């Protein structure tokens, strides 16, 4: 169902129900008012006739002319309205021509209803000055009058309601035209066009929506550009070890003895490098993607440090000096990611530190975070290199590694609300500071 039709139905049905309820209430009030007014007419007619009769008793007391003969003659009344005048003894003094006798028969004073020959009559009897005056009319006439009044009220209402719906249709269509222009602007775009939507031609009410769409397009543009660059860099980085592996395997096939063994060693080294790069790429994609890392286990900061030292110093035992200060805390992120981030820092520090020197790791815990500081004794980096060191696949010269280690560290800190800083030490080497949130501050 279109938005235009939905709005029309919603507003139209609401108006119909509202005005229908008002109409029912008005018609019920009209019905009561019509019956009350006609009852008052009966009562006022009877009282008026009784008042006129009391002002001229000679016209009906029978003393003029023959005894018992009345000289009163009543003119014809309105259609379906009968009147009769009797004495309190039951003598008929006068009645309207053609009156229905059962309808005006004397009854107790007040209103009453009777069913006469299949028709309902309503009468009113009034007694004053020795006279009893009864007026009556048919209820069918009242119903006919009420139907005529109802038709006179309903027909304009129905016509006005239909006209309102027609006007409403064009009003909704005109009101939704800015949305239609926005839809056309989006539908006419090529899939690769992510430029902002012009705001000049849009309605003021749609500017928040347009601004939100533009921000979304901007984020999509940044994400797609980053993924394209990542894909290009990944393809380039994976092509190099694959080419080397293929070359060494071809050498091993055409040679024998020591040369073949050396070629196989190089091929195995290339496979290890390729495997490491693929593992880093998989980890990075999981960190930046919708993958859930909620494993339900809390990571102890000191245990994370011990695991990272064990993994990083497999080929260099004893080179990492750890100082925790005797205080630890629970980290607000999965243990696997905390170990990965810290291991990458230790790997870099060991790789660039001379074999005769060690790497120091310091753990400081506070109320809301745990800080790991890794210090090496390597050659350090220039100011320009410090700015590029966290970019993906960046390596200084033809250095070893995949160039993804620090990128993974940055991705982990951004996802869980941590911080990472790399500084040049005055005495030489680098100091990497990894700040991770603890359980007290809660995960981000």
N, C-alpha and C positions, 0 to 999 in steps of 0.2 A: 504494500500500500504506500502510495506516495505521501510525502509530507504535506503537500497541498490538500489532498483529499482527507488526510487524517485531521488536519486543522479544521477543515470545513465541517467534517462530521462532528468533531468535538465541540466546536462553537455552535454549530447548528442544532445539535441535539440538546446542548445545554440551554440555548435560548428557547427551543421548543418546550422543553420540560418546565423551564421557569415560567414562560408566558402561559403554558397550558395550565400549570397550577394556579396562576393568577386568574385565568379565565374561569376555571372551575369554582374558585372562591367567589368571583364576581357573579357568576350565574346563580350560585346558591344564594348569595345575598339578594340578587335580583328576584329570585323566586319568592323568597320570604317577604321582600318589600312589596311585590305585586299582590300577594295574598293579604298582607296587612293593609295595604291601601284599599283594596276592594272590600275587605271587611269593614273598614272605616266608612266606605261609601254606603254600605248597607245600614250601618248604625246611624250615620248622619241623615240618610234619607228617611228612616223611620222616625227619628227625633224631629226632623223638620216638618213632616206631615202631621205628627202629633201636636206640634206647636201651632201650626196653622189651624188645625181643627179646634183646639182649645180657645182660639181667638174668636170663633164664630159658632157658638153652640147651636144657634138657630138653624144652621144649615143641615143639622143631622138629628135634632132632638124630636122630630116628628110632630111638632105642634102646628106647623104651618101646613095646611092641606089636610089630607085624611090622616087619621091616627095611624101611627106605625109606619107611614110612608116617608122615606128620606128623599130630600131634594138634591143630595150630593151626587155629582157625576165626576169620575176621575178620567183624565185623558190617558191615551195609550202611553206606556212607559218605554224605556229603551228596550231593545231586543234582548230577550232572555232575562229581563228584570221584571219581577212581579211584586205587587204590593196589595195588601188587604187591611181594611180597617174594621174592627169589630168592637162591640161593647164588652165589658167585663162579663156580661151574662151570656155571651156567645152570639149575640145578634150581629149579622153582617151589615155593616153600614155602607161600605163601598169597597170595590176591588178594581184592579186594572182590567181592561178588556182582554179576554183570552187567557187570563191567569190560570195557572195550574193549581187546582184547589188543594191537592195534597201538599204542594210546596209552601203555600201560605196558610195552611191550617194552623190554628192557634196552638202554640206550645208554651212551655215555660219561658220566661224572659231570658234573653241572652242568645248566644250563637248555638246552632245545631246543624247537623248534616243528615240528609235523608236520601235513600235510593228509591227513585220513582221511575218506573217503567224503563229500567236499565240506565237511567241517568242519575248522576249524583247532583243534589241541590244543597246549597248552603243558605241558611236563613238567619234572620235576626228579629227578635220580638222585643218591643218596647211598650211599656204600660205607663200611662200618665193621664190624669183628669178623667178617669172612668173609661178610657179608651185603650185598646190594644192594637198596636200597629205592627204588622209583620212584613218584612221585605225579604226577597229571595232571588237568587240568580243561579245559573247552571255553572258547575265547576268546569265543564267542557269549554265554556267560553273563556274562562280564566286560562285554561291550558293553551287554547288557541292564541290568546293575546300574548302569553308568555313565549310561545314558539315564534310568533312574529317578532317580538322584541329580541329574542335570542338570535334569530337569523339576521336581524339588522345589526347585531353586535358582532356575530361570528364571521360573517362574510368579509367585512373590512379587515378583520384581524387576520384571516387566512390569506387574503390578498397581500396585506402588509408583510406577513411572515414570508410568503414566497418571494416577494420583492426584496426583503432583507437578505434572504439566502443568496439571491442572484447578486446583489451588491456585495455580499460577503465573499462570494466566489472570486469576483474581480478584485476585491480588496486584498484577499489572501494571495492571489496571483501576483498583484503588483507589489505586495509586501515582501514576497519571497524572491523577487527578481534579482536582488543582490546575491542571494545564494546561488541562483541559476548562473549568474555571471562568474561567480567563483568556481562553480562546477565546470563551466566551459573553459575557464582559464587552466584548470588542472587537467581536464580531458585532452586539451590540445597540446599538452607538453609531451616532449619525447622522454622516454624512460631515463636517459642519461642527463637530462637538464634538471639541475637542483638549485637554480638561482632563486632568490626570494621573489615572492609574489608582489607585484606593485600594489601599494596601498592607496594610491590616489583615486582609483576608480571604485573603491569599495565604500560601502556604507559605514558610518561611524559605529553602528552597533556590531558590525562584523570585524572591526579592527582587532579586538582581542583574539578572535579565531584566526585571523590572518597572521597576527604576530606569533601565535603559537605554531601555526603551520610553517612559518618562515624559520622559527627556531628549530623545529623538527627537521626541515630540509637542510639547515646548516649543520646539525649534528649528523645527519645521514651523509652529507657531503664529506665531512671530516672523517667519519667512519669508513666510508667507501675508499676515500683517498688513502687512508692509513692501511686498509686491507690490500689495496692494489700495490702500494709500496712494499708491504710485508710479503705479498705473494711474489713480487718481482725479486726482492732480496732473497727470499727463501729459495726460489728456483736457482738463482745464481750461486748461493752458498751450497746447495745440494749437488749442483752440476760439477763443482770442483772435486769433491771426494769421489763421486761416481766415476768421473773421467780418470782420476788417479787409480782407482781400484781396477777399472777395466784395463788400463795400460799395464799395471803390474801383473795382472792375471795373464795378459798376452805374453809378457816377458817370461813369466814362469812356464808358460806352455812351450815356448821355443827354446828354452835353455834347460840346462841340467846342473845338478850339483849345487855348489854354493850360490851361484847367481840365481838359481830358481828359488832357493830357500830365502835369500834376501828379498826377492820380489814378492814372495808370499808373505814375509813379515811386513813389508810395506802395504800390501793389500789388506792384511789384517788390521794394521794401524788405521788405514782409511775407513775400513768397516766400523771400527770403534768410534772414529770421529763422526762418521755419518750417523751411527746409532745415537751418539751423544747429542748431535744437533737435532735429530728427529725427536728425541726425548724432551729437549728444551722447548722445541716448537709445540709439542703436545701440551706440555705444562703451561706455556704462555697462553695457548688458545683456551684451555680450561679456566685459567684465572680470569681472563677477560670476557669469557662467555657466560652463559646462564647456568653453567655447571654448579651443582650444589656441593659445597665442601663441609656441610654440617654432618660430621661423623659422630657427634654426641660425646666426644672425648675432650677434656680440657688439657691444654698443653702447659706443662711446667717449664718455666723459663730456664732453669738450670739444666733440666733434662734435655731440653732443646739444644742447649749449648753443647752438652756432652755428645749427643747424637751427631750434631753437625761436625764436631771435632773428629769423631770416629770416622765419618764418611770422607772428610776432606784430607785426613792424614793417613790414608791407607798406604800410600807410597812414601810418606815422610813422617814416620812416627816420632813423637817427641818434639816436633818443631813448633807446636802451638802451646803457648803458655796461657792458662785460663785463671782468671781471678774473678770470683763472684761476690766477694765481700760478705759471704755467709747469709745473704738474704735473697729470697726468690719470690716469685709470684706466678699466678695462673694467667696465661695469655688468652686474650679474647679472639683467637683465631685457631684453625686446625693445626695440629702438631706438624703434619706433613708439610704444610706451606711455610711455617716458621723455620723448620729444619732446612728446607730448600733455600729460602732467602739467606739464612746465615751461612750455609755451606757454600753458596756461590761467592759470598764475600771472602770466605776463608780460602777457597780455591784460587781466586784472583790474587790474594795476598801471598799465598805460597808460590804461585807461578812467577811472580815478579820479585820475590825476595831471594837473595843469594842463598845457596844451600847451607852455608856456614852460619847463617843467622836465622832467628826464629820470628814467629808472628805472635803478637799478644792479643788476647781476647778478654775484654772486661765487661762484666754484667752489673748494671745498676738498676735497682727496682725502686719505684716510687708508688704513690697511691693509685695513680691512674695509668701508668705505663712502665714498660721495661725497656732499658736502653742497652744495646750491644755496641761496643766500640772495638773495631778491628784495626790494629796498627801494623804496618809492614815496614820493611827497610829497602824497598825497591827504588827505582830511579824517579818515581813520581810522574806527574803529568803537568803539562803547561796549562795556562788559563784557558786557551782555546780547546785543548783536549778534554779538560774537565767539563766543558759544556757539551761535548759530543759523546762522552763516554757512556751515557745511558741510552744512546740511540741503538736500535736493533742492528745487529751484524757489524757494529763498528769495532774495529781492532786497530791497534797502532802497528803500522807496518804490516808485516806478514806473521804476526803473532799467532800463537796457538789459541785454541778455543773456538767456540761458535759465535761469540759476539752477542750472546743473548743473556748471559748471566745477570748483569746489572739491570737489563730491561725487565727480567722476571722479578728482581727485587723491587723495582719501582712499581710494577703492576700489583704486586702483593700489598705493598704499603698503601697504594691508592684505593684498592678494593676494601681494605679493612681499617682505614683511617689512621694509618701509621705515617712515618716520615723517614726519608733517607737523605743523607748528606755525605758528600765526599770532599775532603779538604786536603790540601798540600801541607805536610808537616814542616816546620822550620828546619828541623834537624835532618830532614830527608824522609822520603817515603810518603805514604798516604794514610789518612785516618778516615775510616768509613764508620758512620754513625747510623745505626738502624734502631728506630724507635717504634715499638709495637704496643698496641693498647692492651691493658690488662683487664681481668674480669671485672674489677671494681668499676671501671668506666664503661663497661659494656661494649659489645661489638658495634661497629658503625654500619 
